[in-house]
Amino acid sequence: MTVGTGDFELTMDELRVVARFVVEAAEEVLPVFEAAHPDDPRPRAAVDAAWEFVNGAKRTNLQRVTASDAHRAAREAATESGRLAARTAGDAAAAAYLHPIAKATQVSHILRGPASAARIAELVAGDNPEVGDNFVARAKNHATPGLIDVLSRYPNAPTGKSRVDHLMSKLDSKLRKSR
């Protein structure tokens, strides 16, 4: 099946490649949220829904609902790290519905999760930016040619003022240069 209601087409396999990239980042930082909010299952449910899609299940309302629920958990999180971890989980489930529209905002759906994970790594290391930069380099090395191909159909990541925005732009630049 192909999604083609936008400026180009994306196949379900390509959407799975994007979802895998984001959910791998979410898996890495989900323990940060769960340690702070052990009774809130919403981000874990989003990660599980993302993995179902990555592993071949059809994309369904499960990914949409769990993504929204995880994003609500992010808004309720007590810390920046918890907020970013829950949002990354939500982004992982939402990746199944990436739009084939050539807008920079769509790049956020591909790269914001790994950039948020890099920011969490910084915060855990005492707000050390070198740790985040190292995380971005590692994320670049985990990107598949298929992910880079999908990313290249979109404009560059949007610029912003936050550290997550900066890390996302850095990752975007590294991935595009590796093409």
C-alpha positions in Angstrom: 0.0 0.0 0.0 1.2 3.5 -0.8 0.3 6.8 0.8 0.1 9.3 -2.0 -2.3 12.1 -1.1 0.5 14.7 -0.8 3.5 15.9 -2.7 5.0 12.5 -3.1 4.4 8.9 -2.2 5.4 6.9 0.9 5.0 3.1 1.1 4.0 1.3 4.2 7.5 -0.2 4.3 9.0 3.4 4.3 6.6 4.4 7.1 7.8 1.4 9.0 11.4 2.4 8.5 10.6 5.9 9.9 8.6 4.4 12.8 11.5 2.0 13.7 14.0 4.9 13.9 11.7 6.9 16.2 10.6 4.0 18.4 14.2 2.9 18.9 14.9 6.3 20.4 11.7 6.1 22.5 12.7 2.7 23.9 16.0 4.1 25.0 14.4 7.0 27.0 11.1 5.5 28.1 12.7 4.3 31.4 13.2 8.0 32.3 9.4 8.6 32.1 8.5 5.3 33.8 10.9 6.0 36.8 9.2 9.3 37.4 5.6 8.2 36.6 5.5 4.4 37.3 1.7 4.3 37.3 1.2 6.0 33.9 1.1 3.4 31.1 0.4 5.7 28.2 3.9 6.2 26.8 4.6 2.4 27.0 1.3 1.7 25.2 2.4 4.1 22.4 5.8 2.4 22.1 4.1 -1.0 22.0 1.7 0.2 19.3 4.6 1.6 17.3 6.4 -1.8 17.5 3.3 -3.5 16.3 3.2 -1.4 13.2 7.0 -1.7 12.7 6.7 -5.4 12.9 4.2 -5.6 10.1 0.7 -5.0 11.6 -1.6 -2.6 9.7 -1.6 0.9 11.0 -4.8 1.4 12.8 -6.5 3.7 15.2 -4.3 2.1 17.9 -1.3 4.1 16.8 -3.3 7.4 16.7 -5.0 6.9 20.1 -1.8 5.8 21.9 0.1 8.6 20.3 -2.4 11.2 21.5 -2.4 9.6 25.0 1.4 9.7 25.2 1.4 13.3 24.2 -1.1 14.0 26.9 1.1 12.2 29.4 4.0 14.5 28.2 2.0 17.6 29.0 1.4 16.2 32.5 5.0 15.1 33.2 6.7 16.6 36.2 10.1 17.1 34.5 11.6 18.1 31.2 13.1 14.7 30.8 9.8 13.0 31.5 8.0 15.3 29.1 10.4 14.6 26.4 10.4 10.9 26.9 6.6 10.7 26.8 6.5 12.9 23.7 9.1 10.7 22.0 6.9 7.7 22.7 3.9 9.5 21.2 6.0 10.5 18.2 6.9 6.8 17.6 3.3 5.7 17.4 2.4 8.7 15.3 5.1 8.0 12.8 2.8 5.4 11.2 0.8 8.4 9.9 3.6 10.6 8.6 2.2 12.8 5.8 3.8 12.9 2.3 3.7 16.7 2.3 6.9 18.5 1.6 6.8 20.8 4.6 9.6 21.2 7.2 7.2 20.5 10.0 6.9 16.9 8.8 10.6 16.5 9.4 9.9 17.0 13.0 7.8 13.8 13.0 10.9 11.9 11.8 13.7 13.6 13.9 12.1 15.2 17.0 12.0 11.9 18.9 15.7 11.1 18.5 16.6 14.8 19.1 14.5 14.7 22.3 16.3 11.5 23.3 19.6 13.3 22.8 18.4 16.2 25.1 17.3 13.7 27.7 20.8 12.2 27.6 22.2 15.7 28.2 20.0 16.3 31.1 20.8 13.0 32.7 24.5 13.8 32.4 24.1 17.1 34.2 23.0 19.2 31.2 26.2 18.3 29.3 25.8 19.3 25.6 28.7 17.0 24.5 26.5 14.0 25.5 23.7 15.2 23.3 26.0 15.7 20.4 27.4 12.2 20.8 23.8 10.9 20.9 23.1 12.6 17.6 26.2 11.1 16.1 25.1 7.7 17.2 21.5 8.2 15.9 23.0 9.2 12.5 24.9 5.9 12.5 21.7 4.0 13.2 19.8 5.6 10.3 19.3 3.3 7.4 19.6 4.3 3.7 15.8 4.0 3.5 15.3 6.5 6.3 17.7 8.9 4.7 15.8 8.5 1.4 12.5 9.3 3.0 14.0 12.3 4.9 15.5 13.7 1.6 12.0 14.1 0.2 11.3 16.8 2.8 12.8 20.2 3.2 15.4 20.8 5.9 14.3 20.6 9.6 12.6 23.7 10.8 14.9 26.0 12.8 13.9 26.8 16.3 15.3 28.2 19.5 15.1 25.2 21.9 18.0 22.8 22.5 15.8 20.0 21.0 15.4 22.1 17.8 19.1 22.6 17.6 19.8 18.9 18.1 17.1 18.1 15.5 18.7 20.5 12.9 22.1 19.0 13.7 20.8 15.4 13.1 19.0 16.5 9.9 22.2 18.0 8.5 24.3 15.0 9.4 21.8 12.6 7.8 21.5 14.6 4.6 25.3 14.9 4.3 25.6 11.1 4.6 23.5 10.5 1.6 
